[in-house]
Amino acid sequence: MPKIYFIDVTNRDGVQTAKLGLSKIEKTLINIYLNELGIFQSEFGFPTTRHESRYLQANLELAKMGVLSPIRLEGWIRAIIGDVETAFRLVPGIKHLNLSISTSSQMIDGKFQGRKKKEDIINDMTEALEAARAAGAETVGVNAEDASRTDLEFLIKFGMAAKEHGADRLRYCDTLGYDNPFTIYETTRALAENIGIPIEIHCHGDLGMGVANSVAGAKGVIDGGQDVYINTTVNGIGERAGNADLVAVVLAVTKSKGFGQKYKLGHPIKLKKAWKIAKFAEYAFDVAIPINQPGVGANAFAHSSGIHADGVLKDPENYELYGYKELGRGEPVKVETGREIIAGQYSGISGFSHIMGKMDVSFSSREEASEILELARYANVESQKPLVEDELLFIAKYPKIAKKLLTLTPLE
């Protein structure tokens, strides 16, 4: 039977969220955590955006070093030849791409204002796809933006053209969260059956159904005979009402009634890493995890009413579908209430050495400590918040990579 894979798009769609963003080191740690979690692929950024170039290059270096392995790192670009050329010029080592273009009549008429017709959409996509393959892309996904408002007949025609020109997957984008579980099931099954290539499911939460639609869409694809790749973001961070939440979708496809018994994952997911990545994203984005968030919310395992408390104490399965330890929860959260030395942009060598010493990191010389401190200072300037332990450890372990992540070269 076909399998379920996860492609997380936090570092592309998540960072597009209005009023939010991540530093390049924060984005890198997200990739590291996704790799630890067992995610198949990270849409790690925009290879046509100049300020992303060194970050993308640095993460590809980490992949070569085995730090980011086996996760795949894939860039998002528009489905036009110019973007393909720019991507390979700025990030020559990139191997995985997703090419995106609008397919609905609303978008074609509303965005292109009569400059393009449906035939032009297919031509632009296939030309860009061929160019990406010619430039050395190992895998290419094709995105149908606003697919849920696209005529099914045209969507199949679009997908067939993508397949004929070498696409590995078709991404079905419910860009505005317009679908419901019933409509997306029927559509994705029809796409899988008629096109005959794996389908990605990309769902937003404008109507509160991002997770439900992801599960229903995945079922449709598999019932149609193809592997499915579900797009997620950490904590559901995304444009407007957000994307399908990573942890919630994983829980849904593995724990919901009968689903996990019939539909299998293509890669094992290490749920014990869920708490760690959710809490880091909460800190990095500075967006609190909702109290009722599945799995990682403060109340996900909290019980107050007498009947519930009594029942869960007798047997947790009375009122919990899964255990908190499965998600890596349970350790107490420590908060410093006394003296605290923080690594910041104005830190000195003494305080910094004290901080690193508490993490069992020692330096061979004052010069080495000064080099790492300088990088930590710049990282603090970029993020404008105290660095977490994993960021400091990353800088100390990979100073050359950290330097590349912190190097921005504006246009002259």
Secondary structure as a PSIPRED ss2 file (coil, helix, strand):
# PSIPRED VFORMAT (PSIPRED V4.0)

   1 M C   1.000  0.000  0.000
   2 P C   1.000  0.000  0.000
   3 K C   1.000  0.000  0.000
   4 I E   0.000  0.000  1.000
   5 Y E   0.000  0.000  1.000
   6 F E   0.000  0.000  1.000
   7 I E   0.000  0.000  1.000
   8 D E   0.000  0.000  1.000
   9 V C   1.000  0.000  0.000
  10 T C   1.000  0.000  0.000
  11 N C   1.000  0.000  0.000
  12 R C   1.000  0.000  0.000
  13 D C   1.000  0.000  0.000
  14 G H   0.000  1.000  0.000
  15 V H   0.000  1.000  0.000
  16 Q H   0.000  1.000  0.000
  17 T C   1.000  0.000  0.000
  18 A C   1.000  0.000  0.000
  19 K C   1.000  0.000  0.000
  20 L C   1.000  0.000  0.000
  21 G C   1.000  0.000  0.000
  22 L C   1.000  0.000  0.000
  23 S C   1.000  0.000  0.000
  24 K H   0.000  1.000  0.000
  25 I H   0.000  1.000  0.000
  26 E H   0.000  1.000  0.000
  27 K H   0.000  1.000  0.000
  28 T H   0.000  1.000  0.000
  29 L H   0.000  1.000  0.000
  30 I H   0.000  1.000  0.000
  31 N H   0.000  1.000  0.000
  32 I H   0.000  1.000  0.000
  33 Y H   0.000  1.000  0.000
  34 L H   0.000  1.000  0.000
  35 N H   0.000  1.000  0.000
  36 E H   0.000  1.000  0.000
  37 L H   0.000  1.000  0.000
  38 G C   1.000  0.000  0.000
  39 I C   1.000  0.000  0.000
  40 F C   1.000  0.000  0.000
  41 Q E   0.000  0.000  1.000
  42 S E   0.000  0.000  1.000
  43 E E   0.000  0.000  1.000
  44 F E   0.000  0.000  1.000
  45 G E   0.000  0.000  1.000
  46 F C   1.000  0.000  0.000
  47 P C   1.000  0.000  0.000
  48 T C   1.000  0.000  0.000
  49 T C   1.000  0.000  0.000
  50 R H   0.000  1.000  0.000
  51 H H   0.000  1.000  0.000
  52 E H   0.000  1.000  0.000
  53 S H   0.000  1.000  0.000
  54 R H   0.000  1.000  0.000
  55 Y H   0.000  1.000  0.000
  56 L H   0.000  1.000  0.000
  57 Q H   0.000  1.000  0.000
  58 A H   0.000  1.000  0.000
  59 N H   0.000  1.000  0.000
  60 L H   0.000  1.000  0.000
  61 E H   0.000  1.000  0.000
  62 L H   0.000  1.000  0.000
  63 A H   0.000  1.000  0.000
  64 K H   0.000  1.000  0.000
  65 M H   0.000  1.000  0.000
  66 G C   1.000  0.000  0.000
  67 V C   1.000  0.000  0.000
  68 L C   1.000  0.000  0.000
  69 S C   1.000  0.000  0.000
  70 P C   1.000  0.000  0.000
  71 I C   1.000  0.000  0.000
  72 R E   0.000  0.000  1.000
  73 L E   0.000  0.000  1.000
  74 E E   0.000  0.000  1.000
  75 G E   0.000  0.000  1.000
  76 W E   0.000  0.000  1.000
  77 I E   0.000  0.000  1.000
  78 R E   0.000  0.000  1.000
  79 A C   1.000  0.000  0.000
  80 I C   1.000  0.000  0.000
  81 I H   0.000  1.000  0.000
  82 G H   0.000  1.000  0.000
  83 D H   0.000  1.000  0.000
  84 V H   0.000  1.000  0.000
  85 E H   0.000  1.000  0.000
  86 T H   0.000  1.000  0.000
  87 A H   0.000  1.000  0.000
  88 F H   0.000  1.000  0.000
  89 R H   0.000  1.000  0.000
  90 L H   0.000  1.000  0.000
  91 V C   1.000  0.000  0.000
  92 P C   1.000  0.000  0.000
  93 G C   1.000  0.000  0.000
  94 I C   1.000  0.000  0.000
  95 K C   1.000  0.000  0.000
  96 H E   0.000  0.000  1.000
  97 L E   0.000  0.000  1.000
  98 N E   0.000  0.000  1.000
  99 L E   0.000  0.000  1.000
 100 S E   0.000  0.000  1.000
 101 I E   0.000  0.000  1.000
 102 S E   0.000  0.000  1.000
 103 T C   1.000  0.000  0.000
 104 S C   1.000  0.000  0.000
 105 S H   0.000  1.000  0.000
 106 Q H   0.000  1.000  0.000
 107 M H   0.000  1.000  0.000
 108 I H   0.000  1.000  0.000
 109 D H   0.000  1.000  0.000
 110 G H   0.000  1.000  0.000
 111 K H   0.000  1.000  0.000
 112 F H   0.000  1.000  0.000
 113 Q C   1.000  0.000  0.000
 114 G C   1.000  0.000  0.000
 115 R C   1.000  0.000  0.000
 116 K C   1.000  0.000  0.000
 117 K C   1.000  0.000  0.000
 118 K H   0.000  1.000  0.000
 119 E H   0.000  1.000  0.000
 120 D H   0.000  1.000  0.000
 121 I H   0.000  1.000  0.000
 122 I H   0.000  1.000  0.000
 123 N H   0.000  1.000  0.000
 124 D H   0.000  1.000  0.000
 125 M H   0.000  1.000  0.000
 126 T H   0.000  1.000  0.000
 127 E H   0.000  1.000  0.000
 128 A H   0.000  1.000  0.000
 129 L H   0.000  1.000  0.000
 130 E H   0.000  1.000  0.000
 131 A H   0.000  1.000  0.000
 132 A H   0.000  1.000  0.000
 133 R H   0.000  1.000  0.000
 134 A H   0.000  1.000  0.000
 135 A H   0.000  1.000  0.000
 136 G C   1.000  0.000  0.000
 137 A C   1.000  0.000  0.000
 138 E C   1.000  0.000  0.000
 139 T E   0.000  0.000  1.000
 140 V E   0.000  0.000  1.000
 141 G E   0.000  0.000  1.000
 142 V E   0.000  0.000  1.000
 143 N E   0.000  0.000  1.000
 144 A E   0.000  0.000  1.000
 145 E E   0.000  0.000  1.000
 146 D C   1.000  0.000  0.000
 147 A H   0.000  1.000  0.000
 148 S H   0.000  1.000  0.000
 149 R H   0.000  1.000  0.000
 150 T C   1.000  0.000  0.000
 151 D C   1.000  0.000  0.000
 152 L H   0.000  1.000  0.000
 153 E H   0.000  1.000  0.000
 154 F H   0.000  1.000  0.000
 155 L H   0.000  1.000  0.000
 156 I H   0.000  1.000  0.000
 157 K H   0.000  1.000  0.000
 158 F H   0.000  1.000  0.000
 159 G H   0.000  1.000  0.000
 160 M H   0.000  1.000  0.000
 161 A H   0.000  1.000  0.000
 162 A H   0.000  1.000  0.000
 163 K H   0.000  1.000  0.000
 164 E H   0.000  1.000  0.000
 165 H C   1.000  0.000  0.000
 166 G C   1.000  0.000  0.000
 167 A C   1.000  0.000  0.000
 168 D C   1.000  0.000  0.000
 169 R E   0.000  0.000  1.000
 170 L E   0.000  0.000  1.000
 171 R E   0.000  0.000  1.000
 172 Y E   0.000  0.000  1.000
 173 C E   0.000  0.000  1.000
 174 D E   0.000  0.000  1.000
 175 T C   1.000  0.000  0.000
 176 L C   1.000  0.000  0.000
 177 G C   1.000  0.000  0.000
 178 Y C   1.000  0.000  0.000
 179 D C   1.000  0.000  0.000
 180 N C   1.000  0.000  0.000
 181 P H   0.000  1.000  0.000
 182 F H   0.000  1.000  0.000
 183 T H   0.000  1.000  0.000
 184 I H   0.000  1.000  0.000
 185 Y H   0.000  1.000  0.000
 186 E H   0.000  1.000  0.000
 187 T H   0.000  1.000  0.000
 188 T H   0.000  1.000  0.000
 189 R H   0.000  1.000  0.000
 190 A H   0.000  1.000  0.000
 191 L H   0.000  1.000  0.000
 192 A H   0.000  1.000  0.000
 193 E H   0.000  1.000  0.000
 194 N H   0.000  1.000  0.000
 195 I H   0.000  1.000  0.000
 196 G C   1.000  0.000  0.000
 197 I C   1.000  0.000  0.000
 198 P C   1.000  0.000  0.000
 199 I E   0.000  0.000  1.000
 200 E E   0.000  0.000  1.000
 201 I E   0.000  0.000  1.000
 202 H E   0.000  0.000  1.000
 203 C E   0.000  0.000  1.000
 204 H E   0.000  0.000  1.000
 205 G C   1.000  0.000  0.000
 206 D C   1.000  0.000  0.000
 207 L C   1.000  0.000  0.000
 208 G C   1.000  0.000  0.000
 209 M C   1.000  0.000  0.000
 210 G H   0.000  1.000  0.000
 211 V H   0.000  1.000  0.000
 212 A H   0.000  1.000  0.000
 213 N H   0.000  1.000  0.000
 214 S H   0.000  1.000  0.000
 215 V H   0.000  1.000  0.000
 216 A H   0.000  1.000  0.000
 217 G H   0.000  1.000  0.000
 218 A H   0.000  1.000  0.000
 219 K H   0.000  1.000  0.000
 220 G H   0.000  1.000  0.000
 221 V H   0.000  1.000  0.000
 222 I H   0.000  1.000  0.000
 223 D H   0.000  1.000  0.000
 224 G C   1.000  0.000  0.000
 225 G C   1.000  0.000  0.000
 226 Q C   1.000  0.000  0.000
 227 D C   1.000  0.000  0.000
 228 V E   0.000  0.000  1.000
 229 Y E   0.000  0.000  1.000
 230 I E   0.000  0.000  1.000
 231 N E   0.000  0.000  1.000
 232 T E   0.000  0.000  1.000
 233 T E   0.000  0.000  1.000
 234 V H   0.000  1.000  0.000
 235 N H   0.000  1.000  0.000
 236 G H   0.000  1.000  0.000
 237 I C   1.000  0.000  0.000
 238 G C   1.000  0.000  0.000
 239 E C   1.000  0.000  0.000
 240 R C   1.000  0.000  0.000
 241 A C   1.000  0.000  0.000
 242 G C   1.000  0.000  0.000
 243 N E   0.000  0.000  1.000
 244 A C   1.000  0.000  0.000
 245 D E   0.000  0.000  1.000
 246 L H   0.000  1.000  0.000
 247 V H   0.000  1.000  0.000
 248 A H   0.000  1.000  0.000
 249 V H   0.000  1.000  0.000
 250 V H   0.000  1.000  0.000
 251 L H   0.000  1.000  0.000
 252 A H   0.000  1.000  0.000
 253 V H   0.000  1.000  0.000
 254 T H   0.000  1.000  0.000
 255 K H   0.000  1.000  0.000
 256 S C   1.000  0.000  0.000
 257 K C   1.000  0.000  0.000
 258 G C   1.000  0.000  0.000
 259 F H   0.000  1.000  0.000
 260 G H   0.000  1.000  0.000
 261 Q H   0.000  1.000  0.000
 262 K H   0.000  1.000  0.000
 263 Y C   1.000  0.000  0.000
 264 K C   1.000  0.000  0.000
 265 L E   0.000  0.000  1.000
 266 G C   1.000  0.000  0.000
 267 H C   1.000  0.000  0.000
 268 P C   1.000  0.000  0.000
 269 I C   1.000  0.000  0.000
 270 K C   1.000  0.000  0.000
 271 L H   0.000  1.000  0.000
 272 K H   0.000  1.000  0.000
 273 K H   0.000  1.000  0.000
 274 A H   0.000  1.000  0.000
 275 W H   0.000  1.000  0.000
 276 K H   0.000  1.000  0.000
 277 I H   0.000  1.000  0.000
 278 A H   0.000  1.000  0.000
 279 K H   0.000  1.000  0.000
 280 F H   0.000  1.000  0.000
 281 A H   0.000  1.000  0.000
 282 E H   0.000  1.000  0.000
 283 Y H   0.000  1.000  0.000
 284 A H   0.000  1.000  0.000
 285 F H   0.000  1.000  0.000
 286 D C   1.000  0.000  0.000
 287 V C   1.000  0.000  0.000
 288 A C   1.000  0.000  0.000
 289 I C   1.000  0.000  0.000
 290 P C   1.000  0.000  0.000
 291 I C   1.000  0.000  0.000
 292 N C   1.000  0.000  0.000
 293 Q C   1.000  0.000  0.000
 294 P C   1.000  0.000  0.000
 295 G C   1.000  0.000  0.000
 296 V C   1.000  0.000  0.000
 297 G C   1.000  0.000  0.000
 298 A C   1.000  0.000  0.000
 299 N C   1.000  0.000  0.000
 300 A C   1.000  0.000  0.000
 301 F C   1.000  0.000  0.000
 302 A C   1.000  0.000  0.000
 303 H C   1.000  0.000  0.000
 304 S C   1.000  0.000  0.000
 305 S C   1.000  0.000  0.000
 306 G H   0.000  1.000  0.000
 307 I H   0.000  1.000  0.000
 308 H H   0.000  1.000  0.000
 309 A H   0.000  1.000  0.000
 310 D H   0.000  1.000  0.000
 311 G H   0.000  1.000  0.000
 312 V H   0.000  1.000  0.000
 313 L H   0.000  1.000  0.000
 314 K H   0.000  1.000  0.000
 315 D C   1.000  0.000  0.000
 316 P H   0.000  1.000  0.000
 317 E H   0.000  1.000  0.000
 318 N H   0.000  1.000  0.000
 319 Y C   1.000  0.000  0.000
 320 E C   1.000  0.000  0.000
 321 L C   1.000  0.000  0.000
 322 Y C   1.000  0.000  0.000
 323 G C   1.000  0.000  0.000
 324 Y H   0.000  1.000  0.000
 325 K H   0.000  1.000  0.000
 326 E H   0.000  1.000  0.000
 327 L H   0.000  1.000  0.000
 328 G C   1.000  0.000  0.000
 329 R C   1.000  0.000  0.000
 330 G C   1.000  0.000  0.000
 331 E C   1.000  0.000  0.000
 332 P C   1.000  0.000  0.000
 333 V C   1.000  0.000  0.000
 334 K C   1.000  0.000  0.000
 335 V C   1.000  0.000  0.000
 336 E C   1.000  0.000  0.000
 337 T C   1.000  0.000  0.000
 338 G C   1.000  0.000  0.000
 339 R C   1.000  0.000  0.000
 340 E C   1.000  0.000  0.000
 341 I C   1.000  0.000  0.000
 342 I C   1.000  0.000  0.000
 343 A C   1.000  0.000  0.000
 344 G C   1.000  0.000  0.000
 345 Q C   1.000  0.000  0.000
 346 Y C   1.000  0.000  0.000
 347 S C   1.000  0.000  0.000
 348 G C   1.000  0.000  0.000
 349 I H   0.000  1.000  0.000
 350 S H   0.000  1.000  0.000
 351 G H   0.000  1.000  0.000
 352 F H   0.000  1.000  0.000
 353 S H   0.000  1.000  0.000
 354 H H   0.000  1.000  0.000
 355 I H   0.000  1.000  0.000
 356 M H   0.000  1.000  0.000
 357 G H   0.000  1.000  0.000
 358 K H   0.000  1.000  0.000
 359 M C   1.000  0.000  0.000
 360 D C   1.000  0.000  0.000
 361 V C   1.000  0.000  0.000
 362 S C   1.000  0.000  0.000
 363 F C   1.000  0.000  0.000
 364 S C   1.000  0.000  0.000
 365 S C   1.000  0.000  0.000
 366 R H   0.000  1.000  0.000
 367 E H   0.000  1.000  0.000
 368 E H   0.000  1.000  0.000
 369 A H   0.000  1.000  0.000
 370 S H   0.000  1.000  0.000
 371 E H   0.000  1.000  0.000
 372 I H   0.000  1.000  0.000
 373 L H   0.000  1.000  0.000
 374 E H   0.000  1.000  0.000
 375 L H   0.000  1.000  0.000
 376 A H   0.000  1.000  0.000
 377 R H   0.000  1.000  0.000
 378 Y H   0.000  1.000  0.000
 379 A H   0.000  1.000  0.000
 380 N H   0.000  1.000  0.000
 381 V H   0.000  1.000  0.000
 382 E H   0.000  1.000  0.000
 383 S H   0.000  1.000  0.000
 384 Q C   1.000  0.000  0.000
 385 K C   1.000  0.000  0.000
 386 P C   1.000  0.000  0.000
 387 L C   1.000  0.000  0.000
 388 V C   1.000  0.000  0.000
 389 E H   0.000  1.000  0.000
 390 D H   0.000  1.000  0.000
 391 E H   0.000  1.000  0.000
 392 L H   0.000  1.000  0.000
 393 L H   0.000  1.000  0.000
 394 F H   0.000  1.000  0.000
 395 I H   0.000  1.000  0.000
 396 A H   0.000  1.000  0.000
 397 K H   0.000  1.000  0.000
 398 Y C   1.000  0.000  0.000
 399 P H   0.000  1.000  0.000
 400 K H   0.000  1.000  0.000
 401 I H   0.000  1.000  0.000
 402 A H   0.000  1.000  0.000
 403 K H   0.000  1.000  0.000
 404 K H   0.000  1.000  0.000
 405 L H   0.000  1.000  0.000
 406 L C   1.000  0.000  0.000
 407 T C   1.000  0.000  0.000
 408 L C   1.000  0.000  0.000
 409 T C   1.000  0.000  0.000
 410 P C   1.000  0.000  0.000
 411 L C   1.000  0.000  0.000
 412 E C   1.000  0.000  0.000
